[in-house]
Amino acid sequence: MDTPTMSAVLVEEGVPFENVELGIDGMTCASCSSRLQRHLDKVDGASASVNLFTESAHVVFDPRLTSRAQLASAVERAGFTVRPVQSSEDARGSKEETLVAVRRSLIIAAVLTAPIVALSMVPVLQFPGWQWLALILATPVVLWCGAPFHVSAARSLRSGAATMDTLISIGSLAALTYSFVALIFLGAGKAGMHMSMSVTGSTGEQPVYFEVAAGVVALILLGRYLESGARRRAGDAVKALLELQTKDARVIRAGVEVTVAVADLAVGDLFVVRPGEKIPTDGQVREGDSAVDQSMVTGESVPAEVRPGSDVVGATLNVSGRLVVEATRVGSATTLAQIAARVRHAQAGKAQIQRLADRVSAVFVPVVILMSIATLAYWLLTGAGAAEAFSSAVAVLIVACPCAMGLATPVALMAGTGRGAQLGILIGGAEVLESTKAITSIVFDKTGTLTTGEMVLADVIVDQGENRSEVLRRAGALESHSNHPIARAISRAARSDSAETIAVVDLFEEAGLGIRALVDGVSVMVGRDSYLSDHGLDVSAHLQAAIRAAGAAGQTSVGVGWDGQVRGVFAIADTARAESASVVSELRRLGLRVVMLTGDRRVTALAIGKQLDLDGDDIIADVAPHEKEAVIRGLQRDGNAVAMVGDGINDAPALAAADLGISMGSGSDVAIQASDITLVGSDIAKVPSSLRLARRTLRTIQGNLFWAFAYNVLAIPLAATGNLNPLIAAAAMAFSSLFVVLNSLRLRGFERRSR
């Protein structure tokens, strides 16, 4: 499946804004992405987010003030080139070609550099004229293998900027040029010249730095090759997600099964899925019963039972029976495509701390060049030899490359959000990660989140002398015409108790109160006790006691009556999910206050809360749907940073108002759009897992940035004071970038539940 280009139209205060995703060639470090972002942000009506890792820029712009051509011009002025956003397959092919080219250059550089380093380090190997052989071997390494660095540096200089490649280019060319001059004019070319190398630099009669010139290029190529491989692994989760979808579907056309490409499916098509096959696209089962393994999309290992009327998700596996499914979503509208798009959007974001790193890196490279010049001048003015001064200046150039700064956030985001996607946890972006750290309280909507959301008939209490089956039969006849959750519970129980159906006439329902109609010529009413009493029905002491008992147990009571008398009481319950208690316990271990929010009466809410070990202070009951947002804002005014978990349309305002909105993916699209984290499926155990993953990803980003800054803070003084060999500086710089990537890859091993 091709990757969408993220073109869309937003509406803000009546103004249409366009989104465009630009592929960018030529970015190599944090200063590159920072410079490009500044150029794009200067375009009238445009706001950009540049991602070094994905080599792309996401731009939101006002088409009345600017155009895509002007955005492309801004990219060119910054010293980069725009390329079309590639499909997932094309992008992988392009990256593979780049990796092959880097590997080829690395092999050549390694083969030629190894003898240079050996000759420079081991005096016994230095035969007469060895330095001239070193010149012959080093020249193609610096000029050919290092050509991409020089081309990139020249492009940046034309736009008046400097990048990591500038430092590498200047450092390697300076080492090669100085060594060549030393051979010709400073006596280093004489036969019998010997030198040795240490951690702090090269020594000898007149040292040359061919090993530095070639070694810098070889080590940086090695670092980029290893880094590219690690980057690909960081993105494997999303790539694997996109590859889940099957390529073909068996569509029923004129009663005959015809195999077509999934891309040719249309909404309304009927297709067949046999046991062991993947479901081609989102749909609704029309025929057949089966179990569907949804773990590849939701992360939930237990297969879901499906039957006619059940919704199924594309790319999930049909385990047992044959199914006929009607396509309801195709192409970019499918659940799988939306998950991938949301993950990519998250990976394009930047944490606040990364924006600080970008601002620092924007001036970092020019400052490093000035520091290198100052180091050279200092050593020369204090009487040190030209070789020592040169060695220190080159070490400063090379060790200070800020590549690790630019990789700190995007690689961790790629690994963290990719792992989340595998587990059915969709994190909205870097800003969401930062908000999880500040959360102090988490609010759950009760129905459908902490509870199953499906009301069940817990008990039927009939008055003395009444027949239980008759009471249930008449009540079920009325309630079968209502969509209220309580009505569905009663009608389900009535159907299971008796297959007999009863015709009703003159049916009238008062929303939220009750329902009445003629059944067998008798006026029957079902509803709250207040509704029944308002219509003149008496309640016996026996049934009044049953109503009180149901309330004490946290159950909702509904009565049924006729001929002026309530004949029976139904006790209705919404049960807590089996995993809810352990979820509450785990969230408390994360240091959070857990609050349950519900529209139920307080006595009902307290009964559910008791099952979950929630205190009365942590239960907010009798809340109307439109009051949920006000509750969230009230908690915030009291000094709480609030996360909200919900799954319904009426939860959307509260989800949006919360500092962190978490929606269950089994809920409404509106709730999902209003949330910061979406949990695919209905497994509430993903709530603490999502917070742990988000916090761990944020800690990884912070650790990466700390390492990147600390490395430069420690390494630059060593280089400037002559205590760091330029070759070792190059190895250290390459390792710093690789360390950041490998540290981020540890997120791929994140487990949903703490051990």
C-alpha positions in Angstrom: 0.0 0.0 0.0 1.3 3.4 -0.9 2.1 5.9 1.8 -0.3 8.9 1.6 1.3 12.3 1.0 -0.7 13.9 3.8 -2.4 16.5 1.6 -5.5 17.8 3.2 -7.6 20.9 3.8 -8.2 22.2 7.3 -10.6 24.9 8.3 -9.7 27.5 10.9 -12.0 30.4 11.5 -13.3 30.1 7.9 -9.8 30.1 6.3 -8.8 27.0 4.3 -5.2 25.9 5.1 -3.4 23.3 3.1 -1.0 20.7 4.3 1.8 19.4 2.2 4.6 16.9 2.9 7.9 17.7 1.1 10.6 15.1 0.6 14.0 16.8 1.3 17.4 15.8 -0.1 20.7 17.1 1.4 20.0 17.2 5.2 22.7 15.6 7.2 22.6 17.1 10.7 20.5 19.1 13.2 21.8 22.4 11.9 20.4 21.4 8.4 16.9 20.8 9.7 17.0 23.9 11.8 18.1 26.1 8.9 15.4 24.6 6.6 12.8 25.2 9.3 13.8 28.9 9.6 13.6 29.4 5.8 10.2 27.7 5.6 8.8 29.6 8.6 9.8 32.9 7.0 7.4 32.2 4.0 4.2 34.2 4.5 1.4 32.1 5.9 3.5 29.0 6.4 4.4 26.9 9.4 6.7 24.0 9.1 7.9 20.9 11.0 11.2 19.5 9.6 12.2 16.0 10.4 15.9 15.0 9.9 15.2 11.3 10.4 12.5 11.0 7.8 14.1 13.6 5.5 10.9 15.5 5.1 9.1 18.7 6.0 5.4 19.0 6.8 4.1 22.4 6.0 0.8 24.0 6.8 0.2 27.1 4.7 -2.4 29.7 3.6 -2.8 29.3 -0.2 -3.9 32.9 -0.4 -0.5 34.1 0.8 1.9 31.5 -0.7 2.1 28.5 -3.0 3.8 25.2 -3.1 6.2 26.6 -5.7 7.2 29.3 -3.2 7.8 26.7 -0.6 10.0 24.7 -3.0 12.0 27.9 -3.6 12.5 28.4 0.1 13.9 24.9 0.3 16.3 25.7 -2.6 17.4 28.9 -0.9 18.2 27.0 2.2 20.6 24.8 0.2 18.4 21.7 -0.2 16.4 20.1 -3.0 12.7 19.0 -3.0 11.8 15.5 -4.1 8.3 13.9 -4.4 7.2 12.1 -1.3 7.7 8.5 -2.2 5.5 5.5 -1.7 6.6 3.1 1.0 8.0 0.7 -1.5 9.8 3.4 -3.5 11.2 4.9 -0.3 12.5 1.6 0.9 14.1 1.1 -2.6 15.7 4.5 -2.6 17.1 4.0 0.9 18.4 0.6 0.0 20.2 2.2 -3.0 21.7 4.8 -0.7 22.8 2.2 1.7 24.5 0.2 -1.0 26.3 3.3 -2.2 27.5 4.1 1.3 28.6 0.5 1.8 30.6 0.5 -1.4 32.4 3.8 -0.4 33.0 2.4 3.1 34.6 -0.8 1.8 36.9 1.2 -0.5 37.8 3.7 2.2 38.4 0.9 4.7 40.7 -1.1 2.4 42.8 2.0 1.5 42.8 3.5 5.0 43.8 0.4 7.0 47.4 0.3 5.6 47.7 4.1 6.1 46.8 3.8 9.8 49.1 0.8 10.2 52.0 2.6 8.7 51.4 5.8 10.7 51.0 4.0 14.1 53.8 1.4 13.8 57.3 2.8 13.2 58.7 -0.6 12.4 56.5 -0.8 9.3 57.6 2.6 8.0 59.9 1.7 5.1 61.7 4.4 3.2 59.1 6.5 1.2 56.1 5.1 3.1 54.7 8.6 3.4 54.3 8.9 -0.3 52.4 5.6 -0.5 50.1 7.1 2.3 49.5 10.1 0.1 48.6 7.9 -2.9 46.2 5.8 -0.7 44.6 8.8 1.2 43.9 11.0 -1.9 41.1 8.8 -3.4 39.6 8.2 0.1 39.3 11.9 0.8 38.4 13.1 -2.7 36.2 10.3 -4.0 34.8 8.4 -1.0 34.4 11.7 0.8 32.9 13.5 -2.2 29.3 13.6 -0.7 30.6 15.5 2.2 32.4 18.1 0.0 29.4 18.5 -2.3 27.1 19.0 0.7 29.5 21.5 2.3 29.7 23.5 -1.0 25.9 23.5 -1.4 25.6 24.8 2.2 28.2 27.5 1.8 26.4 28.8 -1.4 23.4 29.4 0.8 25.6 31.1 3.5 25.4 28.3 6.0 27.5 25.6 7.6 26.6 22.0 8.5 28.2 18.8 9.9 29.4 18.0 6.4 31.2 21.4 6.4 33.2 20.3 9.5 34.0 16.9 8.0 34.9 18.4 4.6 37.1 21.1 6.1 38.8 18.7 8.5 39.6 16.0 6.0 40.7 18.4 3.2 42.8 20.4 5.7 44.6 17.2 6.9 45.2 16.1 3.4 46.4 19.5 2.2 48.6 20.1 5.3 50.2 16.7 4.9 50.9 17.3 1.2 52.5 20.7 1.9 54.6 19.0 4.6 55.8 16.4 2.1 56.8 19.0 -0.5 58.0 22.0 1.5 58.5 21.0 5.2 60.8 18.1 4.8 58.3 15.3 5.7 58.9 13.7 2.3 62.5 12.8 2.9 63.5 9.1 3.0 63.7 7.6 6.4 61.1 9.9 8.0 59.5 8.2 11.0 56.5 9.1 13.2 54.3 7.5 15.8 50.8 8.1 17.0 49.2 8.3 20.4 45.9 9.2 22.0 46.8 12.9 21.9 48.2 13.1 18.3 51.0 12.2 15.9 54.6 12.9 16.7 57.9 12.7 14.7 60.4 14.9 12.9 57.6 16.4 10.8 54.4 14.5 11.2 51.9 14.1 8.5 48.2 13.5 8.9 47.2 11.2 6.0 45.8 8.7 8.5 43.6 11.5 9.9 42.4 12.6 6.4 41.5 9.1 5.3 40.4 7.9 8.8 37.9 10.7 9.3 36.2 9.9 6.1 36.3 6.1 6.7 35.0 6.4 10.3 32.2 8.8 9.4 31.1 6.5 6.5 31.2 3.6 9.0 29.1 5.6 11.4 26.5 6.5 8.8 26.3 3.0 7.5 25.7 1.5 10.9 23.3 4.4 11.7 21.3 3.8 8.5 20.9 0.2 9.3 19.7 1.1 12.9 17.4 3.7 11.5 15.8 1.2 9.2 15.2 -1.1 12.2 13.6 1.8 14.1 11.1 2.2 11.3 10.4 -1.5 10.9 7.3 -1.4 13.1 5.4 0.9 10.8 6.8 -0.7 7.7 5.5 -4.1 9.0 2.2 -2.6 9.8 1.8 -1.3 6.2 2.8 -4.7 4.9 0.1 -6.5 6.8 -2.6 -6.0 4.2 -3.2 -8.7 1.7 -2.9 -7.9 -2.0 -6.0 -9.6 -3.4 -9.7 -10.1 -2.5 -12.3 -12.5 -3.6 -15.2 -10.3 -4.6 -18.7 -11.7 -5.4 -19.8 -10.4 -8.8 -23.0 -11.7 -10.3 -22.9 -14.6 -7.8 -19.4 -15.6 -8.8 -16.2 -15.2 -6.8 -13.7 -13.0 -8.8 -10.2 -12.2 -7.6 -9.4 -8.5 -7.7 -6.6 -6.3 -6.3 -7.4 -4.8 -2.9 -6.9 -1.3 -4.4 -9.9 -2.0 -6.7 -12.3 -2.7 -3.8 -15.2 -0.2 -3.4 -17.5 0.4 -0.5 -20.4 -2.0 -0.7 -18.5 -4.8 -2.4 -19.2 -8.3 -1.0 -16.0 -10.4 -0.6 -15.3 -13.9 0.7 -12.7 -14.7 3.4 -11.8 -18.3 3.9 -10.3 -19.7 7.1 -6.6 -18.8 7.4 -6.9 -15.8 5.1 -6.5 -12.1 6.0 -9.5 -9.8 5.7 -8.7 -7.5 2.8 -10.3 -4.3 4.1 -12.6 -3.0 6.8 -16.2 -4.3 6.6 -19.2 -5.8 8.2 -19.9 -9.6 8.3 -23.0 -10.5 6.2 -22.7 -14.3 6.4 -20.8 -16.8 8.5 -19.5 -17.2 12.0 -15.8 -17.2 12.9 -13.0 -16.1 15.2 -10.8 -13.3 14.0 -7.2 -12.8 15.2 -6.8 -9.0 15.6 -3.5 -9.0 17.4 -1.6 -7.5 14.4 -3.7 -4.4 14.6 -4.9 -4.2 18.2 -2.1 -6.0 20.0 -4.8 -8.2 21.7 -3.9 -11.9 21.6 -7.4 -13.4 22.1 -9.3 -13.9 18.8 -12.7 -12.0 18.7 -15.9 -14.0 17.8 -17.7 -12.5 14.8 -21.1 -13.2 13.3 -23.5 -11.4 10.9 -23.5 -7.7 11.9 -20.0 -7.8 13.4 -17.5 -5.2 12.2 -14.1 -6.5 11.1 -10.8 -4.7 10.4 -8.7 -5.1 7.3 -5.4 -7.1 7.7 -6.7 -9.2 10.6 -6.7 -13.0 10.3 -9.9 -15.1 9.8 -9.1 -18.1 12.0 -11.9 -20.6 11.6 -15.2 -20.2 9.5 -15.9 -18.9 6.0 -17.1 -15.3 6.0 -18.9 -13.1 3.5 -18.1 -9.4 4.3 -19.4 -6.1 3.0 -16.7 -3.5 2.5 -17.3 -0.4 4.6 -14.0 1.4 4.3 -11.3 1.1 1.6 -8.0 2.7 0.7 -6.8 5.5 3.0 -10.0 5.4 5.0 -9.3 1.9 6.5 -8.3 1.4 10.1 -4.8 0.2 9.1 -4.2 3.2 6.8 -5.4 5.6 9.5 -3.1 4.0 12.1 -0.1 4.3 9.8 -1.0 7.9 9.0 -1.3 8.8 12.6 2.0 7.2 13.5 3.8 9.0 10.7 2.2 12.3 11.9 3.5 11.6 15.4 7.0 10.8 14.1 7.1 14.2 12.3 6.7 16.1 15.6 9.3 17.6 17.9 9.6 17.8 21.6 10.1 21.2 23.2 13.5 20.1 24.3 14.4 19.2 20.7 13.4 22.7 19.6 16.0 24.0 22.0 18.6 21.7 20.6 17.7 22.9 17.1 18.2 26.5 18.1 21.6 25.6 19.6 22.7 23.6 16.6 21.8 26.5 14.2 24.7 28.5 15.6 26.8 25.5 16.7 28.7 24.8 13.5 29.8 28.4 12.8 30.9 28.6 16.5 32.9 25.4 16.2 34.7 26.7 13.0 35.6 29.9 15.0 36.8 27.7 17.9 38.9 25.7 15.5 40.5 28.8 14.1 41.0 30.2 17.6 42.7 26.9 18.7 45.0 27.0 15.7 45.9 30.7 16.5 46.4 30.0 20.2 48.9 27.2 19.7 50.8 29.0 17.1 51.0 32.2 19.3 52.2 30.3 22.3 55.1 28.8 20.4 53.8 25.4 19.7 54.8 23.7 16.5 52.6 24.0 13.4 51.9 20.3 13.5 50.6 20.4 17.1 48.5 23.5 16.4 47.1 21.9 13.3 46.3 18.6 15.0 44.3 20.3 17.8 42.4 22.6 15.3 41.4 19.6 13.2 40.3 17.6 16.3 38.0 20.4 17.3 36.4 20.5 13.9 35.8 16.8 13.8 34.8 16.0 17.4 32.1 18.7 17.5 29.9 17.5 14.7 26.3 17.9 16.0 24.7 14.9 14.2 23.6 13.2 17.5 21.5 16.3 18.4 19.5 16.0 15.2 18.8 12.3 15.7 18.0 12.5 19.4 14.2 13.0 19.1 13.2 11.6 15.7 14.9 8.2 16.1 13.3 7.7 19.6 10.0 8.9 18.3 10.2 6.4 15.4 11.1 3.5 17.7 8.6 4.4 20.4 5.6 5.2 18.3 6.4 2.2 16.0 6.4 -0.1 19.0 3.2 1.5 20.2 1.5 0.8 16.8 2.4 -2.8 17.2 0.7 -2.9 20.6 -2.4 -1.0 19.4 -1.2 2.2 21.2 -1.2 5.3 18.9 0.7 8.3 20.4 -0.1 11.7 18.9 3.4 13.1 18.9 6.3 14.5 20.9 4.1 17.1 22.6 2.0 14.2 23.9 5.0 12.5 25.4 5.9 15.7 27.3 2.4 16.0 28.7 2.4 12.5 30.1 5.2 13.4 32.5 3.2 16.2 34.1 -0.1 14.2 34.6 -1.2 13.9 38.2 -4.7 12.6 37.9 -6.5 10.3 35.4 -10.2 10.4 35.0 -12.2 7.5 33.5 -15.6 7.7 32.1 -17.3 4.7 33.8 -19.7 3.2 31.2 -17.9 1.3 28.5 -14.5 2.1 29.9 -14.1 0.8 33.4 -17.3 -1.2 33.0 -18.4 -3.4 30.1 -20.9 -0.9 29.1 -23.5 -3.6 28.5 -26.3 -3.7 31.0 -27.4 -7.1 32.1 -30.4 -8.3 34.0 -29.1 -9.3 37.4 -32.4 -10.4 39.0 -36.2 -10.5 38.6 -38.3 -10.0 41.7 -42.0 -10.5 41.4 -44.8 -9.7 43.8 -46.5 -12.4 45.7 -48.8 -14.4 43.4 -47.3 -13.3 40.2 -45.7 -15.5 37.5 -42.1 -14.6 36.8 -42.2 -15.7 33.1 -45.4 -13.7 32.5 -43.9 -10.6 34.1 -40.7 -10.9 32.1 -42.6 -11.7 28.9 -44.8 -8.6 29.0 -41.9 -6.3 30.0 -39.8 -7.8 27.2 -42.5 -7.1 24.6 -42.4 -3.4 25.4 -38.7 -3.1 25.8 -37.9 -4.8 22.5 -39.1 -1.5 20.9 -36.6 0.6 22.7 -32.9 1.2 22.1 -32.1 2.2 25.7 -29.4 0.0 27.3 -31.7 -1.1 30.1 -34.4 -1.9 27.7 -32.0 -4.1 25.7 -31.0 -6.0 28.8 -34.6 -6.8 29.7 -35.6 -7.7 26.1 -32.5 -10.0 25.8 -33.5 -11.8 29.0 -37.1 -12.1 27.8 -36.1 -13.7 24.5 -33.8 -16.2 26.2 -36.6 -17.1 28.7 -39.3 -17.6 26.0 -39.3 -17.8 22.2 -42.9 -16.5 22.1 -43.3 -12.9 20.7 -46.2 -10.6 21.7 -47.7 -7.9 19.5 -48.0 -4.5 21.2 -50.1 -1.5 20.2 -50.4 2.1 21.1 -46.7 2.2 22.2 -45.5 5.4 23.8 -42.0 6.0 25.3 -40.9 8.9 27.5 -37.2 9.1 27.1 -35.3 8.3 30.2 -38.4 7.6 32.2 -40.4 4.7 30.9 -42.6 3.1 28.2 -46.2 2.0 28.0 -48.4 0.1 25.5 -51.3 -2.3 25.2 -50.2 -6.0 25.5 -52.9 -8.6 25.2 -55.4 -5.8 25.6 -53.9 -4.8 28.9 -52.1 -1.4 29.5 -48.6 -2.4 30.6 -46.0 0.1 31.8 -42.2 -0.4 32.3 -40.0 2.3 33.9 -38.6 4.0 37.0 -40.6 3.7 40.2 -41.4 7.4 40.0 -42.8 7.0 36.5 -45.0 4.1 37.6 -46.3 6.0 40.7 -47.0 9.0 38.5 -49.4 6.8 36.5 -51.2 5.5 39.6 -49.5 2.1 40.1 -49.0 1.0 43.7 -45.8 -0.7 44.9 -46.1 -3.4 47.6 -43.8 -3.4 50.6 -42.1 -6.6 49.2 -41.1 -4.8 45.9 -40.2 -1.6 47.8 -37.7 -3.7 49.7 -36.4 -5.2 46.5 -35.9 -1.6 45.0 -33.9 -0.6 48.1 -31.8 -3.7 48.0 -31.0 -3.2 44.3 -30.0 0.4 45.0 -27.7 -0.7 47.9 -26.0 -3.1 45.6 -25.4 -0.4 43.0 -28.0 -1.8 40.6 -30.6 0.1 38.7 -34.2 -0.9 39.4 -37.0 -0.8 36.8 -40.6 -1.8 37.5 -43.3 -3.3 35.4 -47.0 -3.1 36.2 -50.6 -3.2 35.0 -54.1 -2.8 36.4 -52.9 -0.3 39.0 -50.3 -2.5 40.5 -46.5 -2.9 40.1 -46.1 -6.7 39.4 -42.3 -7.0 39.3 -39.0 -5.3 39.7 -35.9 -5.8 37.5 -32.4 -5.3 38.9 -30.1 -4.1 36.1 -26.3 -4.0 36.5 -23.4 -2.7 34.5 -20.4 -4.8 35.6 -16.8 -3.8 36.0 -14.4 -5.2 33.4 -12.3 -8.0 34.7 -9.1 -6.1 34.3 -10.3 -2.7 35.6 -9.1 -3.3 39.2 -5.6 -4.2 38.2 -5.5 -1.2 35.8 -6.4 1.1 38.7 -3.7 -0.5 40.9 -1.1 -0.1 38.2 -2.0 3.5 37.5 -1.6 4.3 41.2 1.9 2.7 41.1 2.7 5.2 38.4 1.9 7.9 40.9 -1.6 8.9 39.6 -4.8 9.7 41.3 -7.6 7.6 39.6 -11.0 9.3 39.3 -14.2 7.7 38.1 -16.7 9.9 36.3 -20.3 8.8 35.7 -23.9 9.9 35.1 -25.2 7.2 37.4 -26.6 7.8 40.8 -24.0 8.0 43.5 -25.1 4.8 45.2 -24.6 2.9 41.9 -21.3 4.5 41.3 -20.1 3.6 44.8 -20.9 0.0 44.2 -18.8 -0.1 41.1 -16.1 1.9 42.8 -15.9 -0.6 45.6 -15.1 -3.4 43.1 -12.2 -1.2 41.9 -10.9 -0.1 45.3 -11.8 3.5 44.6 -12.5 5.9 47.5 -15.7 8.0 47.7 -13.6 11.1 47.1 -12.4 9.6 43.8 -15.9 9.0 42.4 -17.9 11.8 40.7 -21.4 10.8 40.0 -24.7 12.3 38.7 -22.8 14.0 35.9 -24.8 14.8 32.8 -23.0 14.3 29.5 -22.6 18.0 28.9 -21.1 18.5 32.3 -18.1 16.3 31.8 -15.9 19.0 30.4 -16.7 21.3 33.3 -15.6 18.5 35.7 -12.3 18.3 33.9 -11.7 22.0 34.0 -12.7 22.1 37.7 -10.0 19.5 38.5 -7.5 21.6 36.5 -8.4 24.7 38.5 -7.6 22.8 41.6 -4.1 22.3 40.4 -4.3 18.9 38.8 -2.8 18.0 35.4 -5.6 15.7 34.1 -5.7 12.8 31.7 -9.1 11.7 30.5 -10.1 8.3 29.3 -13.3 7.9 27.3 -14.9 6.2 24.3 -18.1 8.0 23.4 -19.2 11.1 21.4 -20.3 12.8 24.6 -16.7 12.3 25.9 -15.1 14.3 23.1 -15.3 17.8 24.8 -13.8 16.4 28.0 -11.1 14.6 26.0 -10.2 17.8 24.2 -10.3 19.8 27.5 -8.0 17.4 29.4 -4.2 17.9 29.4 -4.0 14.4 27.9 -6.9 12.8 26.1 -7.0 9.0 25.8 -9.7 7.4 23.7 -10.6 3.7 23.3 -10.4 2.8 19.6 -13.6 0.8 20.0 -15.4 4.1 20.7 -16.5 6.8 18.3 -14.5 8.5 15.6 -15.2 11.9 17.3 -13.7 10.7 20.5 -10.6 9.4 18.7 -10.1 12.6 16.9 -10.3 14.6 20.1 -7.7 12.5 21.9 -3.9 12.6 22.2 -3.5 8.8 22.6 -5.8 6.3 20.9 -6.0 2.7 22.1 -7.0 0.4 19.3 -9.5 -2.1 20.5 -11.2 -2.3 23.9 -8.5 -3.5 26.2 -8.3 -1.1 29.1 -5.0 -2.6 30.2 -3.4 -0.5 27.4 -4.0 2.7 29.4 -1.1 2.2 31.9 0.9 0.7 29.1 0.4 3.7 26.9 1.6 6.0 29.8 4.6 3.9 30.5 5.6 3.7 26.8 5.1 7.5 26.4 7.2 8.3 29.5 9.9 5.8 28.5 10.1 7.3 25.0 10.4 10.8 26.6 13.1 9.6 28.9 15.0 8.2 25.9 14.7 11.5 24.0 16.0 13.4 27.1 18.8 10.8 27.6 19.8 11.1 23.9 19.9 14.9 24.0 21.9 14.9 27.3 24.4 12.5 25.7 24.7 14.7 22.6 25.3 17.9 24.6 27.5 16.3 27.2 29.6 14.6 24.6 30.4 18.0 22.9 30.9 19.8 26.2 33.5 17.2 27.3 35.1 16.5 24.0 35.7 20.0 22.6 38.0 21.1 25.5 40.0 17.9 25.2 40.5 18.5 21.5 41.3 22.2 21.9 43.9 21.6 24.5 45.7 19.0 22.3 44.6 16.0 24.3 42.7 14.3 21.6 44.0 12.7 18.4 41.9 13.8 15.4 41.4 10.1 14.4 40.1 9.2 17.8 37.9 12.4 17.6 36.4 11.1 14.4 35.7 7.7 16.0 34.1 9.3 19.0 31.9 11.6 16.8 30.6 8.6 14.8 30.0 6.6 18.0 27.9 9.5 19.5 25.4 9.3 16.7 25.4 5.5 16.7 24.9 5.5 20.5 21.8 7.7 20.1 20.2 5.4 17.5 21.0 2.2 19.4 19.7 3.7 22.7 16.5 4.5 20.9 16.2 1.0 19.5 15.8 -0.3 23.0 12.2 0.9 22.9 11.5 -1.9 20.4 11.7 -4.3 23.4 9.0 -2.5 25.4 6.5 -4.8 27.0 2.9 -3.9 27.5 2.7 -5.0 31.1 5.3 -4.4 33.8 6.9 -7.6 35.0 
